[in-house]
Amino acid sequence: MPDADGPAPGSHGGPPASVALVVNPSAAKGGALTVLPRVTGRLRDAGHAVEVLLSRSPAEAGELVTAAAASGADVLAVLGGDGMAHLGLNAVARRAADDPTTAPALGLVPAGTGNDLARGLGLALDDLDAAVGAVVAGRTRPVDLLRVADRWVGTVVATGFDALVNARANRMAWPRGSARYLLAVLAEVRTFRPLRYSLVVDGAERELDAMFVSVGNTTSFGGGLKICPRADPYDGELDVTIIHPVSRAGLLRLLPQMKSGRFAADPCVEQLRARSVHVAHGAGTAYGDGEELGPTPVAVELVPAAIRVCLP
């Protein structure tokens, strides 16, 4: 991976020559299909060769992004939410790990309910032309990723109460965005008790009780909840946010402050920076980018400059 900003591969100093665009038609309740002609029109008007790949299921979307990453396209772009972004970054990261010279850049056109990866990378969420413009311009920047076994994560790995909230929110059809996660919190907080964690942070072992242990590459999950407010996807470090045991009332008091990240100033919150962390606690499931990763324990490693992303 290059260690400085630069053009997408094959662009010879200009915008990318070819774009494989994988689309989740159900994103934003069908809104992705509505904006698709604008996206492809903007790309083609700029002289790009665009191949559009429509997925009919999550499984097919995974197959399409894998094929697109190996197709020789200069950019693998995804139109959808964090689920599509997760699939796209995994396809590009796997390709880059095998042979960085043949890996495409990742383009993100956010059209989902959460859009936490796009938010964390500074892409426009409410300006479609600006988001597509990042792909049109063809400028890329190396971006760090989290690696969990054979999976890659761009935003946050959730392991405790945050993971339970993630699981419940994934089962909810309404409302959209961060409101869905806040409702899931209200449902889960009634019965949740602090968990006993075993952590290994850059080789240093700790035992502690905690509500949350969240590992972040970017700041937010759940549609803009800044659980790791200091996280920076370009700094070569992962961020760990620990919320030590608090009452239900105390946790509910912190929740509104997660939108801004101000909760991190509370005495019950601890923030760490590291290159790797091993998280273990009883029986649980870890989530990354809002997707199920598998049972705990999990080992999370920061991989610097793992992929290149089209950014303004």
Number of C-alpha atoms within 10 A of each C-alpha: 17 14 11 11 14 17 20 26 25 17 15 10 12 15 22 28 20 22 28 26 25 23 26 25 20 17 20 18 12 14 15 22 20 12 14 16 11 14 20 19 14 17 21 15 10 15 14 18 16 18 15 14 16 16 18 12 12 13 10 12 22 19 14 21 27 20 14 25 28 15 15 17 24 25 31 32 31 30 27 27 25 29 21 28 27 22 25 27 30 24 26 29 26 19 19 20 13 11 11 17 12 18 27 32 32 28 29 32 30 30 29 26 20 27 27 31 29 24 19 20 21 12 24 20 17 10 12 16 14 15 23 26 22 21 29 26 18 25 24 25 23 22 23 25 29 29 21 19 11 8 17 26 29 26 30 30 29 27 28 28 23 24 23 21 22 26 19 17 25 17 10 13 8 11 13 16 19 18 16 23 25 19 16 21 22 13 14 16 17 9 7 14 16 17 20 15 21 17 20 16 19 13 12 9 11 11 12 14 17 20 23 23 26 26 32 34 30 30 25 28 31 28 22 22 24 25 34 27 21 20 24 19 25 17 12 17 23 30 27 26 21 22 24 18 18 16 12 14 9 11 18 15 12 18 18 14 16 18 18 15 20 15 21 22 11 10 9 17 17 14 17 14 18 16 17 22 23 19 22 21 20 12 10 15 19 25 23 27 28 25 19 16 21 13 15 18 19 19 17 23 21 25 19 20 20 23 27 32 28 31 25 19
